[in-house]
């Protein structure tokens, strides 16, 4: 019998409420005050701010609604991380699986690890036409050092998120930063594999993604073949990541086991 867990939380976004918030940055072990005029913030919310700590995720630890400040003296909160999770998830080794496209799309998960773009960003991709089989990763043609580092990333569950929608695959791999890996998967073959890291060659993030994809597809074939066949889609997220973000700071919502 498949083991599963359900998450439910409030989905309606309330109107913004002006406040001065204290934000704790674990990476710097410091707390700073920011002006907020874009969100209805509460203790436990994860946010990004402008200023010297732009790009670093912080946690709201205090909210003050009674204030009079000179706005130019304060930096602003520029983004609230959406950690509300809705849907049914299935256990799959180190990850949770969902076959519901609306439950946890990659566009929602990426800000858990990286600040939203401040402005327009232009991306270009290219492909040399390399094709290899998922069951024979030697076709990736990586050297031994890269293969070992990618295997270590896989074993350390650094592939935080991975989805496959039809043939189009997407993953978030966390190293020094969070990197996006994209690829096409069809009939056991992989093509157009790219990563957003600075490497100009097949990298450890791509190797880790392929290992995780192979693991997940094997588990799906064994335990969840019908669900996957009906949906033509799955998304998988590292267990610790989902629990940390979906439950951290929440005062309402429900979990069903």
Phi, psi and omega in degrees: 000132180291134175270138184215161181221141180245140177243140175216140179207168178292131183256342182284128180274119180288165180293150178302148178224117183301139181198164168247123187242146172265127184241126179263131179248105184297326181295337179245355183050052181214153179238131181227157181264141180222150175271136180235122176227016184240346187221162170263094189264149179220162177303135181098343178294144176260136187219164168241150185230167173267169180102202187292341178255020177300135181094349179257127181286135178234168181240129178290123181249348177201145181230129180239121180262350181254105185199160167218114185229160169271112190303324183293347178276353187237142166278159186254156166283129185249346179203141171252131181281126180276104180252011176289129182237134181227132173135183183254132181236148181244148180282134179213078180065237182281355186234160167262145179245144167225148178249017181253116182300331183275347187292314185203073179291154182300328180297334177277326184284325185307316178294348173296336185244337187215141181295143175300151180299137181288331180211200180290133175241137179251127179241143173231147178230158177217164180214139177265007177083008181297133177230135176216163181269141181295331180274004176216081186286358173297338177293347176289339177058052175255154179284169187297322182296316179294319179299318180292320180292322176295321178296320178297319178298318178298313181294331180273007180057039178281348170281090188289328184213141177209132177227154176222112182246102189065241178265347189270122181250151182212137179218154171242120181244126184259120172237236172297325173230180175264127182242148179259130177245133179232151182194170171244137179233124181211122177052041177083000179254145179245134174216167177054043179279120181222157179225149182276002178286175187279353182295139178261017181219172178302127192246174180295330179294322178290318178299313180299320180297316180295320177297318179292320179298315180299318178297314184292318180296325177294318179293321179295316180299324182282320191245333190227033184300319182294316180299318181291320180297321180291320186274325188065024186202146165210154170229139180233140179224141179307135185305308184298324179297312181298313182294321181296317184275321184288333184253336186299124176076000182282136177247350176224169182117180181210157175231136179238125178253000000 
